């Protein structure tokens, strides 16, 4: 991948996702035998990593295997420089039927105190997609990942007195999140709210059954709920209510 291609990837990261027709079944999942076999293309040092150490060992192994560290700047993902550190490792629940994993981990990397890269490792320990933040503008635009308390405070500023029943960090096929920028899905006594990576709050406007035509002709942001075969269209929450 050339440097100009890296920049294109970053532009895509900051743009909207594209809804796609729902699949009814997940792809075949990797087995422990697949992941433990040194001759298998899906071999990892720690199948189904259980802690930060195992996640990072699988991650570094995958980066070397894919030779990503040979691209300009991508050696940060080997995590072996004195000024490079892992800022966060967060788990994301996968809600897409066309992905084989049920969850994955996002690794946020710092260099000299700045967030410079984000990469994903799936539940099996295999490296997924990622990107670097190369320019000052990209680094300034990026927001560090929020936790549940951050999301609760953000919602309280906009919708005071909410009773939160459940809150999860999830990835769905959607116009408001991507694998590297998942969203918070918050079930409350006033309905479901969605908080994207850039602190925008969305709520349900209406829903309809999914079809190629409806996806193609949509004129507002939506989220695909594969199991229900629904598209839920959203409106942005902009004031205290």
C-alpha positions, 0 to 999 in steps of 0.5 A: 500500500502506497502512502497515497492509498493510506490517505484514501483509507483515512478519508474513507474512515471519516466518511459514512458507511454504506448500507448493504442488503442483509445476509441471513446467516453468518459465514462459517466461523474459525475453529480452535483447530484452525487457529492452533495449526501452524500450517493454517493461514488462520494460525495465531499464537493465542486463539480467542485471546483472553487478556490484553497481553494475548490480544497484543501478541496476536496483533503484533504477529498478524502485523508481521505476517501481513508485512504491514509494518513495512509500509511508511509509519506502520511500524508503530503497530509493532509497538516496539518503539520507546515513544509508542504505547497502547492507549486503549483496548476496547471490546466491540459487539459485532451485530452484522450477520455478514461478519463471522465474529461475534465481537472484536477488539479495537487497539488505539495507539499513541506516539509522543502523547498523540493518538496516531493509529487505530487497529482491530483484532477479532475474537479469534485473534486475527488482525482486521482493518485499521488506519493511521492518523498522519496529518495534524488535521486528522489527529485534531479531528480524531476523538479518543474512545468514550466509555459508558460514563462518558456516554451517560454524561453526554446523554444527560446533557441532551436528554435529562432524567433518562433511565438507561436500561442497557448500553453497549458499544456495537458495530452494525452496517450503518451510516453513522459507524464503521469497524474502527468507529463503532457506536454506543447503542443505549436502550432507555425508558424513552426509546433507543439512542445511538451515540456515534464516535464524534459525539452526535446523538441519534434517535429512531425516526422510523423503520422499514423492511430492508430491500435493495431499493430502499437502501439505494434511495434512502435520503437520511442516515440509517442502521441495518438490523440484520436479524429483523431484516429492518432498516431503522432511519435516524434523526439527530437529537439537537436540544434538551427535552 
